[in-house]
């Protein structure tokens, strides 16, 4: 039963833009969509606060987040996995 529930959750992939808060990362999700009037493809973005229990994800990491129950006022997403580690300069 729980496997079916996990399968139906929304997941998004984005980049961690802030890891300053305790147990929380801010993830920037970018998508490309057609402009309503002109039809030109434009970049749209939105930030989500995601729960990171161990504090293992750092700024610049590409992560997958899944929607879950509300954890706090602004946080209802959980980091599920690391897609790509941040590149060291």
MOKACOR-V519106 format. One record per helix or strand of 3 or more residues. SS is the DSSP state (a for helix, b for strand). FROM is the first residue (numbers start at 0). TO is the last residue. Records with the same first field share a line. If there is no record, write none. Layout:
SS=FROM-TO ; FROM-TO
This chain:
a=1-6
b=10-17 ; 23-33 ; 40-50 ; 61-66 ; 74-83
